[in-house]
């Protein structure tokens, strides 16, 4: 099975559910997305992801929107 390459699917906005530690968001940024949104249901995991991704927003001025909540809402 061929490896999935996110860079082949870059659009204006990357959206995911289940932020976890922020690896998906970081991968989207590395692939070339300039705007990233993600939602995480667990407060501790949300805070960890926010901490991990702050550097991208602070240093590179990218638009990163992290939301604490349930994607069903």
DAQUI-V740840 format. One record per residue. RES is the residue in one small letter. SS is DSSP state (2 for helix, 1 for strand, 0 for the rest). PHI is phi in degrees with one decimal (NA if undefined). OMEGA is omega in degrees with one decimal (NA if undefined). Layout:
RES:SS:PHI:OMEGA  RES:SS:PHI:OMEGA
This chain:
x:0:NA:-179.0  x:0:-69.0:179.5  x:0:-70.5:177.4  x:0:-73.7:-179.8  x:0:-113.7:-178.5  x:2:-60.2:-178.5  x:2:-61.1:177.7  x:2:-77.2:-174.7  x:2:-125.6:-177.3  x:0:-65.9:174.5  x:0:-128.9:179.6  x:0:-70.7:-169.0  x:0:-148.8:175.0  x:1:-99.7:179.8  x:1:-127.8:177.0  x:1:-140.5:170.3  x:1:-115.8:-177.4  x:0:87.8:-176.5  x:0:-62.8:-173.3  x:0:52.0:-177.5  x:0:-84.6:178.5  x:0:101.1:-177.2  x:2:-62.3:178.3  x:2:-63.4:177.3  x:2:-64.3:178.6  x:2:-62.2:177.4  x:2:-65.2:178.3  x:2:-64.9:177.6  x:2:-63.2:179.4  x:2:-63.1:-179.9  x:2:-75.4:177.5  x:0:121.7:176.0  x:0:-68.7:179.6  x:0:-101.5:179.2  x:1:-131.4:-174.5  x:1:-133.3:175.6  x:1:-131.0:179.7  x:1:-151.9:178.5  x:1:-124.6:-179.5  x:1:-131.0:-175.4  x:0:-84.6:-175.5  x:0:-97.4:-176.9  x:2:-56.5:-179.6  x:2:-64.3:179.5  x:2:-67.8:176.7  x:2:-57.2:-179.2  x:2:-64.1:177.9  x:2:-64.1:179.4  x:2:-63.4:179.2  x:2:-58.3:178.4  x:2:-62.7:-179.1  x:2:-66.7:-173.7  x:2:-99.0:-179.1  x:2:-55.6:-177.7  x:2:-61.8:179.5  x:2:-65.2:-179.5  x:2:-72.2:-177.2  x:2:-68.0:-173.8  x:2:-87.7:-172.9  x:2:-113.6:177.0  x:0:65.8:179.2  x:0:-78.7:177.8  x:1:-89.6:179.7  x:1:-121.0:-178.7  x:1:-114.4:176.8  x:1:-105.3:-177.2  x:1:-124.9:174.3  x:1:-96.5:179.8  x:0:163.0:-178.5  x:0:-102.6:-178.4  x:0:-66.1:175.7  x:0:-74.1:-176.3  x:0:-79.3:NA
